[in-house]
Amino acid sequence: MGCTLIEFKTKSQDKEAKTMTKTQKLVLTSSIVVLSFLFSACSHVAVPRGPIPVKMDVVGQMNVNKTISLENGVPDSKLTLIASQGFHKWYVDYRVWTSFIVSQLESELRGRGIQVSPDSQEILRVKVEQTGLHWGSFSTRCIVNVRVERKDGTWSKSYEGNNASPANLYRSIDGAVYKAVVAILQDKDFMNAVGR
């Protein structure tokens, strides 16, 4: 009987060990799945949602008798990491952002009496050089740096759009692009470069 009792305990221990192994495998597998979700980053591509029109009382009529052309100065379309917060990563495509700004500048210049045509020999190249997103206690800030230059290389200047929004990230992006466009349109050096 003593021998049978020892054999019975051994079987019982084997059964508990198998149950424990199944439980451990389940916990280990669940932990791996949960940790993989926690440590995998969510990626976002940030783009301006739409142009904010520049009112005429902010930038008035412009008197330039030349036809000009605006060109996207970013040669390639690629995603660039500009910010991260926790497990979230934010990317931008500078070519897309530049196209957006070029389109808005063309519209604003036409609305102020300047002729804009892709066939013009007076070419201004526009290029978004840097963008950043910054999170504060109560708002999100977007800073965008835009370079405008004459294609012949005789003039170049950088402009900054800096905007914070307590509402959401995309309002700060839209506001920063708007402020960069306003800075370009209000600049006397830009007007001199257009009028040359």
C-alpha positions as CSV (number, residue, x, y, z in Angstrom):
1,M,0.0,0.0,0.0
2,G,2.8,2.4,0.8
3,C,4.1,2.0,-2.7
4,T,0.6,2.6,-4.3
5,L,0.2,5.8,-2.2
6,I,3.5,7.2,-3.5
7,E,2.6,6.3,-7.0
8,F,-0.8,8.0,-6.6
9,K,0.9,11.2,-5.4
10,T,3.2,11.1,-8.3
11,K,0.3,10.9,-10.8
12,S,-1.5,13.7,-9.0
13,Q,1.6,15.8,-9.1
14,D,2.0,15.0,-12.8
15,K,-1.6,16.0,-13.4
16,E,-1.1,19.3,-11.5
17,A,2.1,20.0,-13.3
18,K,0.4,19.5,-16.7
19,T,-2.4,21.8,-15.6
20,M,0.1,24.4,-14.3
21,T,2.0,24.2,-17.6
22,K,-1.2,24.9,-19.6
23,T,-2.0,27.8,-17.3
24,Q,1.6,29.1,-17.6
25,K,1.5,28.8,-21.4
26,L,-1.8,30.6,-21.5
27,V,-0.5,33.5,-19.3
28,L,2.8,33.6,-21.3
29,T,1.0,33.7,-24.6
30,S,-1.5,36.4,-23.4
31,S,1.3,38.5,-22.0
32,I,3.2,38.3,-25.3
33,V,0.1,39.4,-27.3
34,V,-0.7,42.2,-24.9
35,L,2.9,43.5,-24.8
36,S,3.2,43.4,-28.6
37,F,0.1,45.6,-28.8
38,L,1.5,47.9,-26.1
39,F,4.9,48.3,-27.7
40,S,3.7,48.5,-31.3
41,A,3.5,52.2,-32.3
42,C,0.6,53.8,-34.0
43,S,1.7,55.8,-37.0
44,H,-0.1,58.9,-38.3
45,V,0.5,61.0,-41.4
46,A,-0.3,64.6,-40.7
47,V,-1.6,66.8,-43.5
48,P,-3.3,70.2,-43.6
49,R,-7.1,69.7,-43.8
50,G,-7.9,72.6,-46.0
51,P,-6.9,76.2,-46.7
52,I,-7.9,79.0,-44.4
53,P,-8.6,82.0,-46.7
54,V,-6.6,85.1,-46.0
55,K,-8.9,88.1,-45.7
56,M,-8.3,91.2,-47.7
57,D,-8.0,93.3,-44.5
58,V,-5.1,91.1,-43.4
59,V,-3.3,91.3,-46.8
60,G,-4.6,93.8,-49.3
61,Q,-4.5,94.2,-53.0
62,M,-1.1,93.8,-54.7
63,N,0.1,95.7,-57.7
64,V,2.4,93.6,-59.8
65,N,2.3,93.7,-63.6
66,K,4.2,90.5,-64.2
67,T,2.9,87.0,-64.6
68,I,4.6,84.6,-62.2
69,S,4.8,80.9,-61.6
70,L,5.1,79.0,-58.3
71,E,6.8,75.7,-58.3
72,N,7.1,72.9,-55.7
73,G,10.8,72.8,-54.6
74,V,10.6,69.4,-52.9
75,P,11.8,66.8,-55.5
76,D,10.7,63.6,-53.9
77,S,7.6,62.4,-52.0
78,K,8.6,60.5,-48.8
79,L,7.5,60.3,-45.2
80,T,9.6,62.0,-42.6
81,L,9.2,61.5,-38.9
82,I,8.5,64.8,-37.2
83,A,7.2,63.9,-33.7
84,S,6.4,61.1,-31.4
85,Q,4.3,61.0,-28.2
86,G,4.1,57.8,-26.3
87,F,3.6,55.0,-28.8
88,H,2.3,57.4,-31.5
89,K,4.5,58.6,-34.3
90,W,3.7,61.5,-36.6
91,Y,5.0,61.7,-40.2
92,V,4.7,64.3,-42.9
93,D,5.3,64.3,-46.6
94,Y,7.0,67.6,-47.4
95,R,6.1,67.4,-51.1
96,V,2.4,67.2,-50.2
97,W,2.6,70.0,-47.7
98,T,4.5,72.2,-50.2
99,S,1.9,71.4,-52.9
100,F,-0.8,72.5,-50.5
101,I,1.0,75.8,-49.7
102,V,1.8,76.5,-53.4
103,S,-1.9,76.0,-54.3
104,Q,-3.0,78.3,-51.5
105,L,-0.4,81.0,-52.5
106,E,-1.5,80.8,-56.1
107,S,-5.2,81.3,-55.1
108,E,-4.4,84.2,-52.8
109,L,-2.1,85.9,-55.3
110,R,-4.8,85.6,-58.1
111,G,-7.4,87.0,-55.7
112,R,-5.1,90.0,-55.2
113,G,-4.7,90.8,-58.9
114,I,-1.4,88.9,-59.7
115,Q,-1.4,86.7,-62.7
116,V,-0.2,83.2,-62.0
117,S,0.6,80.9,-64.8
118,P,2.8,77.7,-65.0
119,D,4.2,79.0,-68.4
120,S,5.8,82.1,-66.9
121,Q,9.6,82.5,-66.9
122,E,9.4,84.3,-63.5
123,I,9.5,81.2,-61.3
124,L,9.4,81.2,-57.5
125,R,10.2,77.9,-55.9
126,V,8.5,77.1,-52.6
127,K,9.8,74.4,-50.2
128,V,8.7,73.2,-46.8
129,E,12.0,72.6,-45.1
130,Q,10.9,71.6,-41.6
131,T,7.8,70.8,-39.6
132,G,7.4,70.1,-35.9
133,L,4.7,69.1,-33.5
134,H,5.0,69.9,-29.8
135,W,2.6,69.0,-27.0
136,G,2.2,71.3,-24.1
137,S,0.0,71.2,-21.0
138,F,-3.0,72.7,-22.6
139,S,-2.3,72.8,-26.3
140,T,-0.6,71.3,-29.3
141,R,1.8,73.5,-31.3
142,C,2.8,73.1,-34.9
143,I,5.7,75.0,-36.4
144,V,6.3,74.9,-40.2
145,N,9.3,76.5,-41.9
146,V,8.9,77.4,-45.6
147,R,11.6,78.7,-48.0
148,V,10.6,80.8,-51.0
149,E,13.3,81.5,-53.6
150,R,13.7,82.8,-57.1
151,K,14.6,79.9,-59.4
152,D,17.5,82.0,-60.8
153,G,19.0,82.1,-57.3
154,T,19.0,85.9,-56.9
155,W,16.7,85.9,-53.8
156,S,15.7,83.5,-51.0
157,K,14.0,83.8,-47.7
158,S,12.6,81.5,-45.0
159,Y,9.2,82.0,-43.3
160,E,7.8,80.4,-40.2
161,G,4.2,79.5,-39.3
162,N,3.8,78.9,-35.6
163,N,0.4,78.0,-34.1
164,A,-0.9,76.4,-31.0
165,S,-4.4,75.1,-30.5
166,P,-6.1,73.7,-27.4
167,A,-8.7,72.0,-29.5
168,N,-6.8,69.4,-31.5
169,L,-3.6,68.7,-33.5
170,Y,-5.1,69.4,-36.9
171,R,-6.3,72.9,-35.9
172,S,-2.7,73.7,-34.9
173,I,-1.5,72.3,-38.3
174,D,-4.0,74.3,-40.3
175,G,-3.2,77.5,-38.3
176,A,0.6,77.1,-38.8
177,V,0.2,76.7,-42.6
178,Y,-2.1,79.7,-42.6
179,K,0.4,81.8,-40.7
180,A,3.2,80.8,-43.0
181,V,1.1,81.9,-46.0
182,V,0.3,85.2,-44.4
183,A,3.9,85.8,-43.5
184,I,4.9,85.2,-47.1
185,L,2.2,87.5,-48.5
186,Q,2.8,90.3,-46.1
187,D,6.6,90.3,-46.6
188,K,8.0,93.3,-48.7
189,D,11.0,91.2,-49.7
190,F,8.6,88.7,-51.3
191,M,6.8,91.4,-53.1
192,N,10.1,92.8,-54.4
193,A,11.1,89.3,-55.6
194,V,7.7,88.9,-57.4
195,G,8.0,92.4,-59.0
196,R,11.6,92.1,-60.3
